[in-house]
Amino acid sequence: MTIAYDDWAKLDVRVGTIRAAERVEGTDKLIKCTVDFGAELGERTIVSGIALWREPDALIGKQCPYIVNLEPRIIRGVESRGMLLAASDENGIALLHPDAPLGPGARVK
C-alpha cells in the first residue's frame, strides 16, 4: 500500500528525551515514560508496549522518535500523548536513536 506525501506530512515526528520511565501497574508489556520535547511541546507522558524487551531504568536519557500529534489515548488508566516509533522482527524490538545528540523536540524530516 502506498500513501500520498500529503498524508505523511500530516505526521509530526519529533525526537524526545526520556526523563523518567516506569512499568504500568498490572501489565506485563507497558512502560510509561515522561518524555521531554523541549520548550515548544514540553514534557509528555507516553505509554509504549516495550516492557518485554526493555527495562524502564535503561530508557532514561535515551532519545527516540515519537509521533506527537496523535489524539491522546487512555491506556490502562494513563493518558498517553504520543507514540514511540520502533522497529520489530521475530527477535523483538529495536529502538531508533539519532546518531548524534539532538535538542529535545527536534523534528524528524
Buried (B, 14 or more C-beta within 10 A) or exposed (E): EEEEEEEEEEEBBBBBBBBBBBBBEEBEBBBBBBBBBBEEBEBBBBBBBBBEBBEBEEBEEBBBBBBBBBEEEEBEEBEBBBBBBBEEEEEEBEBBEEEEEBEBBBEBE
